[in-house]
Amino acid sequence: MRAQLSLFFAVALSGCVTAEFVRTVGVDPPARSPDDVQMTRLTPSRPTTEIGWIRVTAPDVLGSGYDEALTKLRRSAGRHGCDAVSNIQENSQFDGQTSWVVVTGSCLLYRDGGRGAASSLPPPGGGRAVAPAEGEQWQATNPNR
């Protein structure tokens, strides 16, 4: 019974993933495929312009919050025309009833005219990737797992 109740809450809360985009400059690039958005914890070495930031909040039900938040972050970035999302940071919050994962990142446009995503490395434990910046040896782990 407890497993069924947990599954019910997981399904009910899965629709509660929210993304907030705040534009910081007056540039409105066309949307792009989320698969073409580079995701990195550091600022890429290519010349960029930050056009906004994104904040995603997801319930951390059965440990799926981090992966769901990264997926939503990538989709939101593509919808707003970002070439990359950098400085990705995550933390956890607890509101007394639910654990939440909050992921933030800067939305960037490449200034060198090129568009294209870096290849992705799977994060520790699998799931959607956050790629290392050029020259970065990515050894980070997700403290929320």
Secondary structure, 3 states (H helix, E strand, C coil): CHHHHHHHHHHHHHCCCEEEEEECCCCCCCCCCHHHCEEECCCCCCCEEEEEEEEEEEECCCCCHHHHHHHHHHHHHHHCCCCEEEEEEEEEEECCCCEEEEEEEEEEEECCCCCCCCCCCCCCCCCCCCECCCCCCCCCCCCCC
